[in-house]
């Protein structure tokens, strides 16, 4: 009977890992918008133009208060592998992102099994498989999404130094390296992870050997080495950006600002916790975080296994280090800064179930199993519903097929005549369209349109969902010239205007 339970749980993990994540992989119709276009143009620059880089995208997409601070370059370099293998087809990035998601489930199971046994490992894997933000991180190319693999590698290395001091030097270096390496995907996750590891090493493990601290900082340094090299080559632009933020353009610290930041940060952390798990209508979300913390602290103080207690302390430090870093910043914080905490909450939830069972607290164990079962049931329902809807979803202007259809329409409408194309996009930058013209349009039709208002030219307009009229300003101020021959709204929602230059 035990083997049957394990077999069925394993099948359920596989099913819930694959179904909500494989949709875009099977349909071939995936999100391709501002961020994806920007990233693929950067990868094209590396692979096709042979321009290596030491930086990734600018933090906050260049719209944060900081200037000149960038994520690391390895998101681009990892993306370059499927770019090369599929000759620039963005579908390769979807494959890579799907693999990130599957590795996250596998690594979570491995660590859960080490911490809580086989059933605990399967429980962790199930919770990762149904976690909405972790499902999203497996479905479309974005710089933050590759972080999940290296977050878990750091967690595994911390487990190694917590449970086996024999190889502490090796694993403290790797834990530091992987914690820092996360900056290639999201700097706002890497810094709190590095801080948490240092605090854990000094206060919980109480490391005295200076050689271990040396290995710790070597790991941090190597992980951030592209950042340091870029700073040296570019006159310390990030340092100037931090200085400007801290001293020159400092936002006055008032009681109202402190109150607003405190409220925002608490709300962000509460949302992050609730978003980790599928929403169940009959579970009161307003009190669930407080109840969870209470149960966890009760069981933590009952815990007799010193090694488990040490590791739980590391997991507990992570939310505190995040809160500290985000609290001293006066800019907007986003939920994707807290991806590592999704895993923290999952491991802690699995712990309270296992601990309640081991402590023979039958009532608490029963309640927790009911909640766990409700979450899994909701996860199954959501997985099936999501797959059925998204597999058939055309996606309009957001997905790749809608954009391909736009390019096909323009090329075919020109009927072999030379033409130009100008794109309007609400984010201003036209990265996805520039990339698709290069990768899809020019290779299929063997012609790269110009971007001038002369002769035959087309205006390809992406309507702003919140301001459907906003492109009129672009037509009246930027375009102005050209005789309108035809205006057509495509099924995707794109507006195409055919003009002849005057």
TAMO-V185043 format. One record per residue. N is the residue number from 0. RES is the residue in three letters. OMEGA is omega in whole degrees, -180 to 180 (none if undefined). NEAR is the number of other ideal C-beta (glycine too) atoms within 8 Angstrom. Layout:
BEGIN
n->N res->RES omega->OMEGA near->NEAR
n->N res->RES omega->OMEGA near->NEAR
END
This chain:
BEGIN
n->0 res->UNK omega->180 near->4
n->1 res->UNK omega->180 near->5
n->2 res->UNK omega->179 near->6
n->3 res->UNK omega->178 near->7
n->4 res->UNK omega->-180 near->8
n->5 res->UNK omega->180 near->11
n->6 res->UNK omega->-179 near->8
n->7 res->UNK omega->178 near->8
n->8 res->UNK omega->179 near->11
n->9 res->UNK omega->177 near->9
n->10 res->UNK omega->180 near->8
n->11 res->UNK omega->177 near->10
n->12 res->UNK omega->-180 near->14
n->13 res->UNK omega->-180 near->8
n->14 res->UNK omega->-176 near->9
n->15 res->UNK omega->174 near->15
n->16 res->UNK omega->-174 near->12
n->17 res->UNK omega->-167 near->8
n->18 res->UNK omega->-178 near->12
n->19 res->UNK omega->-176 near->12
n->20 res->UNK omega->-172 near->13
n->21 res->UNK omega->-174 near->10
n->22 res->UNK omega->-177 near->13
n->23 res->UNK omega->179 near->13
n->24 res->UNK omega->-179 near->10
n->25 res->UNK omega->-177 near->7
n->26 res->UNK omega->-176 near->10
n->27 res->UNK omega->-179 near->9
n->28 res->UNK omega->-170 near->10
n->29 res->UNK omega->179 near->13
n->30 res->UNK omega->175 near->12
n->31 res->UNK omega->-174 near->12
n->32 res->UNK omega->-174 near->8
n->33 res->UNK omega->-175 near->11
n->34 res->UNK omega->-179 near->11
n->35 res->UNK omega->178 near->15
n->36 res->UNK omega->177 near->16
n->37 res->UNK omega->-178 near->11
n->38 res->UNK omega->-179 near->16
n->39 res->UNK omega->173 near->17
n->40 res->UNK omega->177 near->11
n->41 res->UNK omega->178 near->12
n->42 res->UNK omega->175 near->12
n->43 res->UNK omega->179 near->13
n->44 res->UNK omega->179 near->10
n->45 res->UNK omega->-171 near->14
n->46 res->UNK omega->-174 near->11
n->47 res->UNK omega->-177 near->7
n->48 res->UNK omega->177 near->7
n->49 res->UNK omega->179 near->6
n->50 res->UNK omega->179 near->6
n->51 res->UNK omega->-176 near->5
n->52 res->UNK omega->176 near->10
n->53 res->UNK omega->-177 near->9
n->54 res->UNK omega->171 near->10
n->55 res->UNK omega->-179 near->13
n->56 res->UNK omega->178 near->12
n->57 res->UNK omega->-178 near->10
n->58 res->UNK omega->-177 near->11
n->59 res->UNK omega->-178 near->9
n->60 res->UNK omega->179 near->9
n->61 res->UNK omega->-176 near->5
n->62 res->UNK omega->177 near->4
n->63 res->UNK omega->178 near->10
n->64 res->UNK omega->177 near->9
n->65 res->UNK omega->175 near->12
n->66 res->UNK omega->175 near->8
n->67 res->UNK omega->177 near->10
n->68 res->UNK omega->-171 near->12
n->69 res->UNK omega->166 near->12
n->70 res->UNK omega->-180 near->14
n->71 res->UNK omega->-173 near->15
n->72 res->UNK omega->-169 near->11
n->73 res->UNK omega->169 near->12
n->74 res->UNK omega->179 near->15
n->75 res->UNK omega->-177 near->13
n->76 res->UNK omega->176 near->9
n->77 res->UNK omega->179 near->9
n->78 res->UNK omega->180 near->15
n->79 res->UNK omega->-178 near->11
n->80 res->UNK omega->177 near->10
n->81 res->UNK omega->176 near->11
n->82 res->UNK omega->180 near->14
n->83 res->UNK omega->-176 near->8
n->84 res->UNK omega->-178 near->7
n->85 res->UNK omega->175 near->9
n->86 res->UNK omega->175 near->5
n->87 res->UNK omega->-180 near->10
n->88 res->UNK omega->-179 near->7
n->89 res->UNK omega->178 near->14
n->90 res->UNK omega->179 near->9
n->91 res->UNK omega->177 near->13
n->92 res->UNK omega->177 near->14
n->93 res->UNK omega->177 near->14
n->94 res->UNK omega->-180 near->10
n->95 res->UNK omega->-179 near->14
n->96 res->UNK omega->176 near->16
n->97 res->UNK omega->179 near->13
n->98 res->UNK omega->174 near->8
n->99 res->UNK omega->-178 near->14
n->100 res->UNK omega->-180 near->16
n->101 res->UNK omega->176 near->11
n->102 res->UNK omega->178 near->11
n->103 res->UNK omega->178 near->15
n->104 res->UNK omega->-178 near->13
n->105 res->UNK omega->-179 near->9
n->106 res->UNK omega->178 near->12
n->107 res->UNK omega->177 near->14
n->108 res->UNK omega->-179 near->13
n->109 res->UNK omega->-178 near->10
n->110 res->UNK omega->178 near->15
n->111 res->UNK omega->179 near->16
n->112 res->UNK omega->178 near->12
n->113 res->UNK omega->-176 near->8
n->114 res->UNK omega->-167 near->13
n->115 res->UNK omega->-178 near->12
n->116 res->UNK omega->-174 near->7
n->117 res->UNK omega->-179 near->7
n->118 res->UNK omega->177 near->10
n->119 res->UNK omega->178 near->15
n->120 res->UNK omega->178 near->16
n->121 res->UNK omega->178 near->15
n->122 res->UNK omega->178 near->14
n->123 res->UNK omega->-179 near->16
n->124 res->UNK omega->178 near->15
n->125 res->UNK omega->-179 near->14
n->126 res->UNK omega->176 near->13
n->127 res->UNK omega->-178 near->13
n->128 res->UNK omega->-175 near->11
n->129 res->UNK omega->-178 near->18
n->130 res->UNK omega->-176 near->13
n->131 res->UNK omega->-180 near->11
n->132 res->UNK omega->179 near->12
n->133 res->UNK omega->171 near->12
n->134 res->UNK omega->179 near->13
n->135 res->UNK omega->-178 near->8
n->136 res->UNK omega->179 near->15
n->137 res->UNK omega->-167 near->13
n->138 res->UNK omega->179 near->14
n->139 res->UNK omega->-176 near->11
n->140 res->UNK omega->176 near->14
n->141 res->UNK omega->-172 near->10
n->142 res->UNK omega->-177 near->12
n->143 res->UNK omega->-168 near->11
n->144 res->UNK omega->178 near->13
n->145 res->UNK omega->-177 near->15
n->146 res->UNK omega->-172 near->13
n->147 res->UNK omega->-178 near->15
n->148 res->UNK omega->-175 near->11
n->149 res->UNK omega->170 near->13
n->150 res->UNK omega->-178 near->15
n->151 res->UNK omega->175 near->14
n->152 res->UNK omega->176 near->11
n->153 res->UNK omega->179 near->14
n->154 res->UNK omega->-179 near->11
n->155 res->UNK omega->179 near->11
n->156 res->UNK omega->176 near->13
n->157 res->UNK omega->175 near->14
n->158 res->UNK omega->-178 near->12
n->159 res->UNK omega->-179 near->11
n->160 res->UNK omega->179 near->13
n->161 res->UNK omega->-172 near->10
n->162 res->UNK omega->-177 near->8
n->163 res->UNK omega->-177 near->7
n->164 res->UNK omega->-178 near->5
n->165 res->UNK omega->-179 near->4
n->166 res->UNK omega->-175 near->8
n->167 res->UNK omega->-179 near->10
n->168 res->UNK omega->-179 near->9
n->169 res->UNK omega->-173 near->7
n->170 res->UNK omega->176 near->12
n->171 res->UNK omega->174 near->16
n->172 res->UNK omega->-178 near->12
n->173 res->UNK omega->178 near->11
n->174 res->UNK omega->178 near->15
n->175 res->UNK omega->-179 near->17
n->176 res->UNK omega->-178 near->12
n->177 res->UNK omega->177 near->14
n->178 res->UNK omega->179 near->16
n->179 res->UNK omega->-177 near->15
n->180 res->UNK omega->177 near->12
n->181 res->UNK omega->-179 near->16
n->182 res->UNK omega->176 near->15
n->183 res->UNK omega->-178 near->12
n->184 res->UNK omega->179 near->15
n->185 res->UNK omega->-179 near->14
n->186 res->UNK omega->-177 near->10
n->187 res->UNK omega->173 near->12
n->188 res->UNK omega->-174 near->17
n->189 res->UNK omega->-176 near->14
n->190 res->UNK omega->176 near->10
n->191 res->UNK omega->178 near->15
n->192 res->UNK omega->178 near->16
n->193 res->UNK omega->178 near->12
n->194 res->UNK omega->-180 near->11
n->195 res->UNK omega->180 near->14
n->196 res->UNK omega->179 near->15
n->197 res->UNK omega->179 near->9
n->198 res->UNK omega->180 near->11
n->199 res->UNK omega->-179 near->13
n->200 res->UNK omega->-175 near->13
n->201 res->UNK omega->-171 near->9
n->202 res->UNK omega->-177 near->7
n->203 res->UNK omega->177 near->11
n->204 res->UNK omega->180 near->10
n->205 res->UNK omega->180 near->6
n->206 res->UNK omega->179 near->9
n->207 res->UNK omega->-175 near->4
n->208 res->UNK omega->-178 near->6
n->209 res->UNK omega->-180 near->6
n->210 res->UNK omega->179 near->7
n->211 res->UNK omega->176 near->12
n->212 res->UNK omega->177 near->10
n->213 res->UNK omega->178 near->8
n->214 res->UNK omega->178 near->12
n->215 res->UNK omega->-176 near->14
n->216 res->UNK omega->173 near->9
n->217 res->UNK omega->177 near->10
n->218 res->UNK omega->177 near->16
n->219 res->UNK omega->-176 near->13
n->220 res->UNK omega->-180 near->9
n->221 res->UNK omega->180 near->9
n->222 res->UNK omega->-178 near->14
n->223 res->UNK omega->-175 near->11
n->224 res->UNK omega->175 near->8
n->225 res->UNK omega->178 near->11
n->226 res->UNK omega->-179 near->13
n->227 res->UNK omega->179 near->9
n->228 res->UNK omega->179 near->9
n->229 res->UNK omega->179 near->12
n->230 res->UNK omega->-180 near->11
n->231 res->UNK omega->-177 near->7
n->232 res->UNK omega->-173 near->6
n->233 res->UNK omega->169 near->8
n->234 res->UNK omega->172 near->4
n->235 res->UNK omega->-179 near->8
n->236 res->UNK omega->-180 near->11
n->237 res->UNK omega->178 near->13
n->238 res->UNK omega->177 near->8
n->239 res->UNK omega->178 near->11
n->240 res->UNK omega->179 near->12
n->241 res->UNK omega->179 near->10
n->242 res->UNK omega->179 near->9
n->243 res->UNK omega->179 near->10
n->244 res->UNK omega->-172 near->11
n->245 res->UNK omega->-170 near->7
n->246 res->UNK omega->-171 near->6
n->247 res->UNK omega->-177 near->7
n->248 res->UNK omega->-175 near->6
n->249 res->UNK omega->178 near->7
n->250 res->UNK omega->-178 near->7
n->251 res->UNK omega->-179 near->5
n->252 res->UNK omega->-180 near->6
n->253 res->UNK omega->179 near->6
n->254 res->UNK omega->178 near->5
n->255 res->UNK omega->179 near->6
n->256 res->UNK omega->178 near->11
n->257 res->UNK omega->179 near->9
n->258 res->UNK omega->-180 near->8
n->259 res->UNK omega->-180 near->8
n->260 res->UNK omega->180 near->10
n->261 res->UNK omega->-180 near->9
n->262 res->UNK omega->-180 near->8
n->263 res->UNK omega->-177 near->10
n->264 res->UNK omega->178 near->12
n->265 res->UNK omega->178 near->8
n->266 res->UNK omega->179 near->8
n->267 res->UNK omega->-179 near->13
n->268 res->UNK omega->177 near->13
n->269 res->UNK omega->179 near->9
n->270 res->UNK omega->180 near->9
n->271 res->UNK omega->178 near->12
n->272 res->UNK omega->-177 near->12
n->273 res->UNK omega->-178 near->11
n->274 res->UNK omega->180 near->10
n->275 res->UNK omega->-175 near->12
n->276 res->UNK omega->175 near->12
n->277 res->UNK omega->-179 near->10
n->278 res->UNK omega->178 near->7
n->279 res->UNK omega->-170 near->8
n->280 res->UNK omega->-175 near->4
n->281 res->UNK omega->173 near->4
n->282 res->UNK omega->-176 near->8
n->283 res->UNK omega->-176 near->5
n->284 res->UNK omega->-178 near->7
n->285 res->UNK omega->-176 near->4
n->286 res->UNK omega->-173 near->7
n->287 res->UNK omega->-180 near->11
n->288 res->UNK omega->-180 near->9
n->289 res->UNK omega->179 near->7
n->290 res->UNK omega->-180 near->8
n->291 res->UNK omega->-180 near->12
n->292 res->UNK omega->179 near->8
n->293 res->UNK omega->180 near->8
n->294 res->UNK omega->-179 near->11
n->295 res->UNK omega->-179 near->11
n->296 res->UNK omega->178 near->8
n->297 res->UNK omega->-179 near->8
n->298 res->UNK omega->179 near->13
n->299 res->UNK omega->-179 near->10
n->300 res->UNK omega->175 near->6
n->301 res->UNK omega->-174 near->8
n->302 res->UNK omega->-179 near->10
n->303 res->UNK omega->180 near->4
n->304 res->UNK omega->-175 near->6
n->305 res->UNK omega->-178 near->6
n->306 res->UNK omega->177 near->8
n->307 res->UNK omega->-179 near->10
n->308 res->UNK omega->177 near->10
n->309 res->UNK omega->-177 near->11
n->310 res->UNK omega->176 near->13
n->311 res->UNK omega->177 near->12
n->312 res->UNK omega->177 near->10
n->313 res->UNK omega->179 near->14
n->314 res->UNK omega->180 near->10
n->315 res->UNK omega->179 near->9
n->316 res->UNK omega->-175 near->12
n->317 res->UNK omega->177 near->14
n->318 res->UNK omega->-180 near->10
n->319 res->UNK omega->180 near->9
n->320 res->UNK omega->176 near->13
n->321 res->UNK omega->-177 near->14
n->322 res->UNK omega->180 near->10
n->323 res->UNK omega->-178 near->10
n->324 res->UNK omega->-178 near->12
n->325 res->UNK omega->-178 near->13
n->326 res->UNK omega->-179 near->9
n->327 res->UNK omega->174 near->5
n->328 res->UNK omega->-178 near->7
n->329 res->UNK omega->178 near->7
n->330 res->UNK omega->178 near->8
n->331 res->UNK omega->176 near->4
n->332 res->UNK omega->-175 near->10
n->333 res->UNK omega->-174 near->7
n->334 res->UNK omega->179 near->9
n->335 res->UNK omega->170 near->8
n->336 res->UNK omega->-171 near->11
n->337 res->UNK omega->-177 near->12
n->338 res->UNK omega->-180 near->15
n->339 res->UNK omega->-180 near->14
n->340 res->UNK omega->173 near->14
n->341 res->UNK omega->178 near->14
n->342 res->UNK omega->179 near->14
n->343 res->UNK omega->-178 near->11
n->344 res->UNK omega->179 near->11
n->345 res->UNK omega->179 near->14
n->346 res->UNK omega->180 near->14
n->347 res->UNK omega->178 near->12
n->348 res->UNK omega->177 near->12
n->349 res->UNK omega->180 near->15
n->350 res->UNK omega->-176 near->15
n->351 res->UNK omega->177 near->13
n->352 res->UNK omega->-179 near->14
n->353 res->UNK omega->-179 near->13
n->354 res->UNK omega->178 near->11
n->355 res->UNK omega->178 near->12
n->356 res->UNK omega->-177 near->8
n->357 res->UNK omega->178 near->6
n->358 res->UNK omega->179 near->8
n->359 res->UNK omega->174 near->5
n->360 res->UNK omega->-169 near->7
n->361 res->UNK omega->-179 near->6
n->362 res->UNK omega->-180 near->6
n->363 res->UNK omega->179 near->9
n->364 res->UNK omega->180 near->11
n->365 res->UNK omega->-180 near->8
n->366 res->UNK omega->-178 near->8
n->367 res->UNK omega->178 near->12
n->368 res->UNK omega->177 near->9
n->369 res->UNK omega->179 near->8
n->370 res->UNK omega->179 near->9
n->371 res->UNK omega->-180 near->11
n->372 res->UNK omega->178 near->8
n->373 res->UNK omega->178 near->11
n->374 res->UNK omega->180 near->13
n->375 res->UNK omega->179 near->12
n->376 res->UNK omega->178 near->8
n->377 res->UNK omega->177 near->12
n->378 res->UNK omega->178 near->13
n->379 res->UNK omega->180 near->10
n->380 res->UNK omega->-179 near->8
n->381 res->UNK omega->-179 near->12
n->382 res->UNK omega->-179 near->13
n->383 res->UNK omega->-179 near->9
n->384 res->UNK omega->-180 near->8
n->385 res->UNK omega->-180 near->12
n->386 res->UNK omega->-178 near->12
n->387 res->UNK omega->-177 near->8
n->388 res->UNK omega->-173 near->8
n->389 res->UNK omega->-180 near->10
n->390 res->UNK omega->-178 near->9
n->391 res->UNK omega->-174 near->7
n->392 res->UNK omega->178 near->8
n->393 res->UNK omega->173 near->10
n->394 res->UNK omega->177 near->12
n->395 res->UNK omega->-176 near->8
n->396 res->UNK omega->-172 near->10
n->397 res->UNK omega->-171 near->8
n->398 res->UNK omega->-171 near->13
n->399 res->UNK omega->-177 near->13
n->400 res->UNK omega->177 near->10
n->401 res->UNK omega->179 near->16
n->402 res->UNK omega->175 near->14
n->403 res->UNK omega->179 near->10
n->404 res->UNK omega->176 near->11
n->405 res->UNK omega->-179 near->13
n->406 res->UNK omega->179 near->12
n->407 res->UNK omega->-179 near->8
n->408 res->UNK omega->-177 near->11
n->409 res->UNK omega->-179 near->14
n->410 res->UNK omega->-178 near->11
n->411 res->UNK omega->180 near->7
n->412 res->UNK omega->179 near->10
n->413 res->UNK omega->176 near->11
n->414 res->UNK omega->175 near->5
n->415 res->UNK omega->-180 near->3
n->416 res->UNK omega->177 near->6
n->417 res->UNK omega->-176 near->8
n->418 res->UNK omega->175 near->12
n->419 res->UNK omega->178 near->13
n->420 res->UNK omega->171 near->13
n->421 res->UNK omega->-176 near->11
n->422 res->UNK omega->170 near->11
n->423 res->UNK omega->178 near->10
n->424 res->UNK omega->-179 near->11
n->425 res->UNK omega->177 near->7
n->426 res->UNK omega->-180 near->5
n->427 res->UNK omega->-180 near->5
n->428 res->UNK omega->-175 near->7
n->429 res->UNK omega->-176 near->10
n->430 res->UNK omega->-176 near->11
n->431 res->UNK omega->-179 near->13
n->432 res->UNK omega->177 near->13
n->433 res->UNK omega->-179 near->11
n->434 res->UNK omega->-177 near->13
n->435 res->UNK omega->176 near->15
n->436 res->UNK omega->180 near->13
n->437 res->UNK omega->-174 near->10
n->438 res->UNK omega->-171 near->12
n->439 res->UNK omega->-175 near->10
n->440 res->UNK omega->-176 near->14
n->441 res->UNK omega->-178 near->11
n->442 res->UNK omega->180 near->7
n->443 res->UNK omega->-174 near->7
n->444 res->UNK omega->174 near->7
n->445 res->UNK omega->177 near->5
n->446 res->UNK omega->176 near->8
n->447 res->UNK omega->-178 near->7
n->448 res->UNK omega->176 near->13
n->449 res->UNK omega->-178 near->9
n->450 res->UNK omega->-179 near->6
n->451 res->UNK omega->-179 near->6
n->452 res->UNK omega->179 near->10
n->453 res->UNK omega->-178 near->7
n->454 res->UNK omega->176 near->8
n->455 res->UNK omega->175 near->12
n->456 res->UNK omega->-178 near->17
n->457 res->UNK omega->171 near->16
n->458 res->UNK omega->178 near->14
n->459 res->UNK omega->-170 near->14
n->460 res->UNK omega->173 near->12
n->461 res->UNK omega->-178 near->10
n->462 res->UNK omega->174 near->11
n->463 res->UNK omega->-176 near->9
n->464 res->UNK omega->-178 near->5
n->465 res->UNK omega->-180 near->3
n->466 res->UNK omega->-172 near->7
n->467 res->UNK omega->-178 near->6
n->468 res->UNK omega->-168 near->5
n->469 res->UNK omega->-178 near->10
n->470 res->UNK omega->179 near->11
n->471 res->UNK omega->178 near->7
n->472 res->UNK omega->178 near->7
n->473 res->UNK omega->180 near->11
n->474 res->UNK omega->-174 near->10
n->475 res->UNK omega->-175 near->7
n->476 res->UNK omega->-176 near->7
n->477 res->UNK omega->-174 near->5
n->478 res->UNK omega->177 near->11
n->479 res->UNK omega->-170 near->7
n->480 res->UNK omega->175 near->6
n->481 res->UNK omega->178 near->11
n->482 res->UNK omega->-179 near->6
n->483 res->UNK omega->178 near->8
n->484 res->UNK omega->-174 near->6
n->485 res->UNK omega->173 near->7
n->486 res->UNK omega->-177 near->8
n->487 res->UNK omega->173 near->9
n->488 res->UNK omega->-178 near->7
n->489 res->UNK omega->179 near->12
n->490 res->UNK omega->179 near->5
n->491 res->UNK omega->-176 near->12
n->492 res->UNK omega->177 near->10
n->493 res->UNK omega->174 near->13
n->494 res->UNK omega->-180 near->13
n->495 res->UNK omega->179 near->16
n->496 res->UNK omega->-180 near->11
n->497 res->UNK omega->-177 near->11
n->498 res->UNK omega->171 near->13
n->499 res->UNK omega->-180 near->9
n->500 res->UNK omega->-179 near->10
n->501 res->UNK omega->none near->5
END
